[in-house]
């Protein structure tokens, strides 16, 4: 998805994020995104483990 951005594009995104959200809000946003990704990973892991358990029960 972001494989074609490059270093300059990444720097522009960081500068825009600093301008829009300000330096005090960025750590909070990072924490929120991290928690969201962690919860998503945990729930997908749980779904896949439930599917494997169901497959074993069917056999």
VEXVO-72734 format. One record per atom (N, C-alpha, C, O, CB): residue number from 1; residue in one letter; atom name; z, y, x. Coordinates in steps of 0.05 Angstrom, whole numbers. Last residue first. Glycine has a CB too. Example, Ala and Ser with C-alpha at 12.3 -4.5 7.8 and 13.67 -1.06 7.14 Angstrom:
REM VEXVO-72734
pt num:2 residu:S atome:N pz:142 py:-45 px:257
pt num:2 residu:S atome:CA pz:143 py:-21 px:273
pt num:2 residu:S atome:C pz:157 py:1 px:258
pt num:2 residu:S atome:O pz:161 py:23 px:268
pt num:2 residu:S atome:CB pz:114 py:-12 px:282
pt num:1 residu:A atome:N pz:156 py:-114 px:264
pt num:1 residu:A atome:CA pz:156 py:-90 px:246
pt num:1 residu:A atome:C pz:156 py:-66 px:264
pt num:1 residu:A atome:O pz:169 py:-66 px:285
pt num:1 residu:A atome:CB pz:181 py:-89 px:226
This chain:
REM VEXVO-72734
pt num:59 residu:X atome:N pz:251 py:-674 px:-273
pt num:59 residu:X atome:CA pz:242 py:-699 px:-259
pt num:59 residu:X atome:C pz:260 py:-722 px:-265
pt num:59 residu:X atome:O pz:254 py:-744 px:-255
pt num:59 residu:X atome:CB pz:241 py:-695 px:-230
pt num:58 residu:X atome:N pz:278 py:-632 px:-296
pt num:58 residu:X atome:CA pz:256 py:-644 px:-311
pt num:58 residu:X atome:C pz:247 py:-671 px:-299
pt num:58 residu:X atome:O pz:237 py:-688 px:-313
pt num:58 residu:X atome:CB pz:233 py:-625 px:-312
pt num:57 residu:X atome:N pz:314 py:-616 px:-258
pt num:57 residu:X atome:CA pz:325 py:-628 px:-282
pt num:57 residu:X atome:C pz:302 py:-643 px:-298
pt num:57 residu:X atome:O pz:308 py:-663 px:-311
pt num:57 residu:X atome:CB pz:338 py:-607 px:-300
pt num:56 residu:X atome:N pz:281 py:-591 px:-221
pt num:56 residu:X atome:CA pz:296 py:-616 px:-213
pt num:56 residu:X atome:C pz:306 py:-630 px:-238
pt num:56 residu:X atome:O pz:307 py:-655 px:-238
pt num:56 residu:X atome:CB pz:318 py:-609 px:-194
pt num:55 residu:X atome:N pz:265 py:-547 px:-250
pt num:55 residu:X atome:CA pz:245 py:-566 px:-241
pt num:55 residu:X atome:C pz:258 py:-593 px:-234
pt num:55 residu:X atome:O pz:248 py:-614 px:-240
pt num:55 residu:X atome:CB pz:229 py:-555 px:-217
pt num:54 residu:X atome:N pz:313 py:-519 px:-256
pt num:54 residu:X atome:CA pz:300 py:-530 px:-280
pt num:54 residu:X atome:C pz:279 py:-551 px:-272
pt num:54 residu:X atome:O pz:276 py:-571 px:-286
pt num:54 residu:X atome:CB pz:286 py:-507 px:-295
pt num:53 residu:X atome:N pz:321 py:-504 px:-203
pt num:53 residu:X atome:CA pz:341 py:-521 px:-216
pt num:53 residu:X atome:C pz:328 py:-534 px:-241
pt num:53 residu:X atome:O pz:333 py:-558 px:-246
pt num:53 residu:X atome:CB pz:366 py:-506 px:-224
pt num:52 residu:X atome:N pz:278 py:-470 px:-196
pt num:52 residu:X atome:CA pz:279 py:-494 px:-180
pt num:52 residu:X atome:C pz:299 py:-514 px:-192
pt num:52 residu:X atome:O pz:294 py:-538 px:-193
pt num:52 residu:X atome:CB pz:288 py:-488 px:-151
pt num:51 residu:X atome:N pz:291 py:-429 px:-231
pt num:51 residu:X atome:CA pz:267 py:-444 px:-236
pt num:51 residu:X atome:C pz:268 py:-470 px:-220
pt num:51 residu:X atome:O pz:259 py:-491 px:-230
pt num:51 residu:X atome:CB pz:243 py:-428 px:-227
pt num:50 residu:X atome:N pz:338 py:-409 px:-207
pt num:50 residu:X atome:CA pz:340 py:-421 px:-234
pt num:50 residu:X atome:C pz:315 py:-438 px:-239
pt num:50 residu:X atome:O pz:318 py:-460 px:-251
pt num:50 residu:X atome:CB pz:343 py:-400 px:-255
pt num:49 residu:X atome:N pz:315 py:-388 px:-161
pt num:49 residu:X atome:CA pz:333 py:-411 px:-158
pt num:49 residu:X atome:C pz:338 py:-425 px:-185
pt num:49 residu:X atome:O pz:341 py:-449 px:-186
pt num:49 residu:X atome:CB pz:360 py:-401 px:-147
pt num:48 residu:X atome:N pz:284 py:-347 px:-183
pt num:48 residu:X atome:CA pz:271 py:-369 px:-170
pt num:48 residu:X atome:C pz:289 py:-393 px:-166
pt num:48 residu:X atome:O pz:280 py:-416 px:-168
pt num:48 residu:X atome:CB pz:261 py:-360 px:-143
pt num:47 residu:X atome:N pz:326 py:-315 px:-204
pt num:47 residu:X atome:CA pz:306 py:-326 px:-222
pt num:47 residu:X atome:C pz:292 py:-350 px:-209
pt num:47 residu:X atome:O pz:288 py:-370 px:-222
pt num:47 residu:X atome:CB pz:285 py:-304 px:-229
pt num:46 residu:X atome:N pz:353 py:-301 px:-157
pt num:46 residu:X atome:CA pz:367 py:-316 px:-178
pt num:46 residu:X atome:C pz:347 py:-329 px:-197
pt num:46 residu:X atome:O pz:351 py:-352 px:-205
pt num:46 residu:X atome:CB pz:386 py:-297 px:-193
pt num:45 residu:X atome:N pz:314 py:-272 px:-131
pt num:45 residu:X atome:CA pz:324 py:-296 px:-118
pt num:45 residu:X atome:C pz:338 py:-314 px:-139
pt num:45 residu:X atome:O pz:334 py:-338 px:-139
pt num:45 residu:X atome:CB pz:344 py:-289 px:-95
pt num:44 residu:X atome:N pz:311 py:-229 px:-166
pt num:44 residu:X atome:CA pz:288 py:-247 px:-163
pt num:44 residu:X atome:C pz:296 py:-273 px:-149
pt num:44 residu:X atome:O pz:286 py:-294 px:-157
pt num:44 residu:X atome:CB pz:266 py:-233 px:-146
pt num:43 residu:X atome:N pz:362 py:-207 px:-160
pt num:43 residu:X atome:CA pz:354 py:-218 px:-186
pt num:43 residu:X atome:C pz:330 py:-236 px:-183
pt num:43 residu:X atome:O pz:328 py:-256 px:-197
pt num:43 residu:X atome:CB pz:348 py:-195 px:-205
pt num:42 residu:X atome:N pz:361 py:-192 px:-106
pt num:42 residu:X atome:CA pz:381 py:-211 px:-116
pt num:42 residu:X atome:C pz:373 py:-223 px:-142
pt num:42 residu:X atome:O pz:375 py:-248 px:-146
pt num:42 residu:X atome:CB pz:409 py:-197 px:-119
pt num:41 residu:X atome:N pz:320 py:-154 px:-106
pt num:41 residu:X atome:CA pz:318 py:-178 px:-90
pt num:41 residu:X atome:C pz:337 py:-200 px:-100
pt num:41 residu:X atome:O pz:330 py:-223 px:-103
pt num:41 residu:X atome:CB pz:323 py:-172 px:-60
pt num:40 residu:X atome:N pz:342 py:-115 px:-140
pt num:40 residu:X atome:CA pz:317 py:-128 px:-147
pt num:40 residu:X atome:C pz:314 py:-154 px:-132
pt num:40 residu:X atome:O pz:306 py:-174 px:-144
pt num:40 residu:X atome:CB pz:293 py:-109 px:-141
pt num:39 residu:X atome:N pz:387 py:-100 px:-111
pt num:39 residu:X atome:CA pz:391 py:-112 px:-137
pt num:39 residu:X atome:C pz:365 py:-127 px:-146
pt num:39 residu:X atome:O pz:367 py:-149 px:-158
pt num:39 residu:X atome:CB pz:399 py:-91 px:-158
pt num:38 residu:X atome:N pz:361 py:-77 px:-66
pt num:38 residu:X atome:CA pz:379 py:-100 px:-63
pt num:38 residu:X atome:C pz:383 py:-115 px:-89
pt num:38 residu:X atome:O pz:382 py:-139 px:-90
pt num:38 residu:X atome:CB pz:406 py:-91 px:-52
pt num:37 residu:X atome:N pz:334 py:-35 px:-90
pt num:37 residu:X atome:CA pz:318 py:-56 px:-77
pt num:37 residu:X atome:C pz:336 py:-81 px:-74
pt num:37 residu:X atome:O pz:326 py:-103 px:-78
pt num:37 residu:X atome:CB pz:308 py:-47 px:-49
pt num:36 residu:X atome:N pz:378 py:-4 px:-107
pt num:36 residu:X atome:CA pz:358 py:-14 px:-126
pt num:36 residu:X atome:C pz:342 py:-37 px:-115
pt num:36 residu:X atome:O pz:338 py:-57 px:-128
pt num:36 residu:X atome:CB pz:339 py:8 px:-134
pt num:35 residu:X atome:N pz:403 py:8 px:-59
pt num:35 residu:X atome:CA pz:417 py:-8 px:-79
pt num:35 residu:X atome:C pz:398 py:-20 px:-99
pt num:35 residu:X atome:O pz:401 py:-43 px:-107
pt num:35 residu:X atome:CB pz:438 py:9 px:-94
pt num:34 residu:X atome:N pz:362 py:40 px:-36
pt num:34 residu:X atome:CA pz:372 py:15 px:-23
pt num:34 residu:X atome:C pz:386 py:-3 px:-43
pt num:34 residu:X atome:O pz:381 py:-27 px:-42
pt num:34 residu:X atome:CB pz:390 py:22 px:0
pt num:33 residu:X atome:N pz:360 py:83 px:-71
pt num:33 residu:X atome:CA pz:336 py:66 px:-68
pt num:33 residu:X atome:C pz:345 py:39 px:-55
pt num:33 residu:X atome:O pz:335 py:18 px:-64
pt num:33 residu:X atome:CB pz:315 py:80 px:-50
pt num:32 residu:X atome:N pz:411 py:104 px:-63
pt num:32 residu:X atome:CA pz:403 py:95 px:-90
pt num:32 residu:X atome:C pz:379 py:76 px:-88
pt num:32 residu:X atome:O pz:378 py:55 px:-101
pt num:32 residu:X atome:CB pz:397 py:119 px:-108
pt num:31 residu:X atome:N pz:409 py:118 px:-9
pt num:31 residu:X atome:CA pz:429 py:98 px:-18
pt num:31 residu:X atome:C pz:420 py:87 px:-45
pt num:31 residu:X atome:O pz:422 py:62 px:-49
pt num:31 residu:X atome:CB pz:456 py:111 px:-20
pt num:30 residu:X atome:N pz:369 py:157 px:-11
pt num:30 residu:X atome:CA pz:365 py:133 px:5
pt num:30 residu:X atome:C pz:384 py:111 px:-3
pt num:30 residu:X atome:O pz:376 py:88 px:-5
pt num:30 residu:X atome:CB pz:370 py:139 px:35
pt num:29 residu:X atome:N pz:394 py:196 px:-43
pt num:29 residu:X atome:CA pz:370 py:183 px:-52
pt num:29 residu:X atome:C pz:365 py:157 px:-37
pt num:29 residu:X atome:O pz:357 py:137 px:-49
pt num:29 residu:X atome:CB pz:346 py:202 px:-49
pt num:28 residu:X atome:N pz:436 py:210 px:-8
pt num:28 residu:X atome:CA pz:442 py:199 px:-34
pt num:28 residu:X atome:C pz:418 py:184 px:-46
pt num:28 residu:X atome:O pz:420 py:162 px:-57
pt num:28 residu:X atome:CB pz:451 py:221 px:-54
pt num:27 residu:X atome:N pz:407 py:232 px:35
pt num:27 residu:X atome:CA pz:423 py:207 px:39
pt num:27 residu:X atome:C pz:431 py:194 px:12
pt num:27 residu:X atome:O pz:431 py:169 px:10
pt num:27 residu:X atome:CB pz:449 py:214 px:54
pt num:26 residu:X atome:N pz:381 py:277 px:8
pt num:26 residu:X atome:CA pz:366 py:254 px:19
pt num:26 residu:X atome:C pz:383 py:229 px:24
pt num:26 residu:X atome:O pz:374 py:207 px:17
pt num:26 residu:X atome:CB pz:352 py:262 px:44
pt num:25 residu:X atome:N pz:413 py:320 px:-5
pt num:25 residu:X atome:CA pz:408 py:300 px:-26
pt num:25 residu:X atome:C pz:394 py:275 px:-15
pt num:25 residu:X atome:O pz:395 py:254 px:-28
pt num:25 residu:X atome:CB pz:391 py:312 px:-48
pt num:24 residu:X atome:N pz:415 py:353 px:39
pt num:24 residu:X atome:CA pz:440 py:342 px:29
pt num:24 residu:X atome:C pz:435 py:320 px:9
pt num:24 residu:X atome:O pz:453 py:303 px:6
pt num:24 residu:X atome:CB pz:457 py:364 px:16
pt num:23 residu:X atome:N pz:363 py:372 px:50
pt num:23 residu:X atome:CA pz:375 py:353 px:68
pt num:23 residu:X atome:C pz:401 py:340 px:58
pt num:23 residu:X atome:O pz:409 py:319 px:67
pt num:23 residu:X atome:CB pz:381 py:366 px:94
pt num:22 residu:X atome:N pz:319 py:373 px:-7
pt num:22 residu:X atome:CA pz:339 py:385 px:10
pt num:22 residu:X atome:C pz:353 py:364 px:27
pt num:22 residu:X atome:O pz:355 py:341 px:19
pt num:22 residu:X atome:CB pz:359 py:401 px:-6
pt num:21 residu:X atome:N pz:277 py:358 px:-40
pt num:21 residu:X atome:CA pz:304 py:349 px:-46
pt num:21 residu:X atome:C pz:326 py:363 px:-30
pt num:21 residu:X atome:O pz:349 py:363 px:-38
pt num:21 residu:X atome:CB pz:306 py:320 px:-42
pt num:20 residu:X atome:N pz:231 py:387 px:-20
pt num:20 residu:X atome:CA pz:236 py:383 px:-49
pt num:20 residu:X atome:C pz:265 py:377 px:-55
pt num:20 residu:X atome:O pz:277 py:390 px:-72
pt num:20 residu:X atome:CB pz:219 py:360 px:-59
pt num:19 residu:X atome:N pz:236 py:388 px:36
pt num:19 residu:X atome:CA pz:232 py:413 px:21
pt num:19 residu:X atome:C pz:240 py:410 px:-8
pt num:19 residu:X atome:O pz:253 py:427 px:-20
pt num:19 residu:X atome:CB pz:202 py:423 px:23
pt num:18 residu:X atome:N pz:241 py:334 px:48
pt num:18 residu:X atome:CA pz:262 py:353 px:56
pt num:18 residu:X atome:C pz:260 py:379 px:40
pt num:18 residu:X atome:O pz:280 py:390 px:32
pt num:18 residu:X atome:CB pz:261 py:359 px:86
pt num:17 residu:X atome:N pz:192 py:315 px:29
pt num:17 residu:X atome:CA pz:217 py:305 px:17
pt num:17 residu:X atome:C pz:240 py:324 px:23
pt num:17 residu:X atome:O pz:257 py:330 px:6
pt num:17 residu:X atome:CB pz:224 py:277 px:26
pt num:16 residu:X atome:N pz:157 py:342 px:64
pt num:16 residu:X atome:CA pz:157 py:348 px:35
pt num:16 residu:X atome:C pz:182 py:339 px:21
pt num:16 residu:X atome:O pz:193 py:353 px:4
pt num:16 residu:X atome:CB pz:132 py:334 px:22
pt num:15 residu:X atome:N pz:172 py:316 px:112
pt num:15 residu:X atome:CA pz:176 py:345 px:109
pt num:15 residu:X atome:C pz:176 py:353 px:79
pt num:15 residu:X atome:O pz:192 py:369 px:71
pt num:15 residu:X atome:CB pz:154 py:360 px:124
pt num:14 residu:X atome:N pz:157 py:263 px:99
pt num:14 residu:X atome:CA pz:185 py:269 px:106
pt num:14 residu:X atome:C pz:190 py:299 px:102
pt num:14 residu:X atome:O pz:211 py:307 px:91
pt num:14 residu:X atome:CB pz:191 py:260 px:134
pt num:13 residu:X atome:N pz:101 py:270 px:93
pt num:13 residu:X atome:CA pz:118 py:260 px:70
pt num:13 residu:X atome:C pz:147 py:267 px:75
pt num:13 residu:X atome:O pz:161 py:274 px:56
pt num:13 residu:X atome:CB pz:114 py:230 px:67
pt num:12 residu:X atome:N pz:87 py:286 px:144
pt num:12 residu:X atome:CA pz:83 py:304 px:122
pt num:12 residu:X atome:C pz:100 py:296 px:98
pt num:12 residu:X atome:O pz:111 py:313 px:85
pt num:12 residu:X atome:CB pz:53 py:305 px:114
pt num:11 residu:X atome:N pz:100 py:239 px:172
pt num:11 residu:X atome:CA pz:114 py:264 px:178
pt num:11 residu:X atome:C pz:111 py:284 px:156
pt num:11 residu:X atome:O pz:130 py:298 px:149
pt num:11 residu:X atome:CB pz:104 py:276 px:205
pt num:10 residu:X atome:N pz:62 py:204 px:150
pt num:10 residu:X atome:CA pz:90 py:199 px:147
pt num:10 residu:X atome:C pz:107 py:224 px:152
pt num:10 residu:X atome:O pz:126 py:229 px:137
pt num:10 residu:X atome:CB pz:99 py:176 px:165
pt num:9 residu:X atome:N pz:14 py:228 px:168
pt num:9 residu:X atome:CA pz:20 py:226 px:140
pt num:9 residu:X atome:C pz:49 py:221 px:134
pt num:9 residu:X atome:O pz:60 py:233 px:115
pt num:9 residu:X atome:CB pz:3 py:205 px:127
pt num:8 residu:X atome:N pz:21 py:220 px:223
pt num:8 residu:X atome:CA pz:20 py:247 px:213
pt num:8 residu:X atome:C pz:25 py:247 px:183
pt num:8 residu:X atome:O pz:39 py:265 px:173
pt num:8 residu:X atome:CB pz:-7 py:260 px:219
pt num:7 residu:X atome:N pz:21 py:163 px:227
pt num:7 residu:X atome:CA pz:44 py:179 px:235
pt num:7 residu:X atome:C pz:44 py:206 px:223
pt num:7 residu:X atome:O pz:64 py:216 px:213
pt num:7 residu:X atome:CB pz:45 py:181 px:266
pt num:6 residu:X atome:N pz:-8 py:128 px:169
pt num:6 residu:X atome:CA pz:-7 py:138 px:197
pt num:6 residu:X atome:C pz:18 py:155 px:202
pt num:6 residu:X atome:O pz:34 py:160 px:184
pt num:6 residu:X atome:CB pz:-32 py:153 px:204
pt num:5 residu:X atome:N pz:-29 py:105 px:121
pt num:5 residu:X atome:CA pz:-17 py:132 px:122
pt num:5 residu:X atome:C pz:-18 py:143 px:150
pt num:5 residu:X atome:O pz:-27 py:165 px:155
pt num:5 residu:X atome:CB pz:12 py:132 px:111
pt num:4 residu:X atome:N pz:-47 py:54 px:108
pt num:4 residu:X atome:CA pz:-66 py:74 px:119
pt num:4 residu:X atome:C pz:-55 py:102 px:123
pt num:4 residu:X atome:O pz:-70 py:121 px:127
pt num:4 residu:X atome:CB pz:-90 py:75 px:102
pt num:3 residu:X atome:N pz:-7 py:25 px:85
pt num:3 residu:X atome:CA pz:-15 py:17 px:111
pt num:3 residu:X atome:C pz:-34 py:37 px:124
pt num:3 residu:X atome:O pz:-37 py:37 px:149
pt num:3 residu:X atome:CB pz:-29 py:-10 px:110
pt num:2 residu:X atome:N pz:18 py:27 px:36
pt num:2 residu:X atome:CA pz:20 py:50 px:53
pt num:2 residu:X atome:C pz:10 py:45 px:82
pt num:2 residu:X atome:O pz:17 py:59 px:100
pt num:2 residu:X atome:CB pz:49 py:60 px:55
pt num:1 residu:X atome:N pz:0 py:-24 px:16
pt num:1 residu:X atome:CA pz:0 py:0 px:0
pt num:1 residu:X atome:C pz:0 py:25 px:17
pt num:1 residu:X atome:O pz:-17 py:43 px:14
pt num:1 residu:X atome:CB pz:24 py:0 px:-19
